[in-house]
Amino acid sequence: MDLPDDLFRQVKAKAALEGATLKETLARYIESGLRQPTELGHPPSGRSKLPVIRRRGRTAVPNLTSELQARLEEAEDLAKLHRSFGR
């Protein structure tokens, strides 16, 4: 199993604090996750379980997709470039 370094360190530290082996701790977390009720087979509701922050105009803030983030960053970079040339 290949885990990100940060996650591996966290699990290893937790196992040490609990006096358990890394294998026991990982097995416990995996079993716990598998016991959680899942919504498999159910289509996503399209609603966020997180709070939605509304803008002043009462419209929802759009989801920040990677494409939207790239467009926003490009616009910001262009604005900085124009400012640097005094335009």
C-alpha positions, 0 to 999 in steps of 0.5 A: 500500500502506497500512502502519502508521506504525511498520511503515513506519518500520522497513522504511524504516530497514532498507532504508536500513541495507542500502543498498536502496530501500524497494521492493526491501526490501518486494519481498524480504520479500514474496517471502520470506513467499510462499516460506514453507511454508503450512498452507492447506487444512489445518484448524487442529490446535487446539493452540498452538505456544506454551507453555501455562501451566497453573494449579495445578489442572492445567487450561489457562488459557482463551484471552483472547478479546475477549469474556472480556477485556471481561467481566473489565474490566467486573468489575474496573470494578464492583469499583472502583466498589463500593470507591469507594462503600465497599460 
